[in-house]
């Protein structure tokens, strides 16, 4: 799958794509994100690249992750960038003051 956003590296593009999927309801508490191996295959990325994207989304409050427990969509929290329009133009912490 070619998810690379023009002018961004693969890590930011994956974080952007998964972030959009979370805020639009593709992934949720009831429909969790796929396991790491499946995501690596889907995006054509290495595990370190995918893990960095997950760390970015965890820092933004969209995901929770724990060793041996997996990764899940976090409940919405105040101060987190959640709107679809924000995620359309927001892919790094420096591009939006609330991210």
Secondary structure as UniProt FT lines:
FT   TURN            6..7
FT   HELIX           10..23
FT   TURN            24..25
FT   HELIX           36..43
FT   HELIX           47..59
FT   TURN            60..61
FT   STRAND          63..66
FT   TURN            67..69
FT   STRAND          70..73
FT   TURN            78..79
FT   HELIX           84..89
FT   HELIX           93..95
FT   TURN            97..98
//
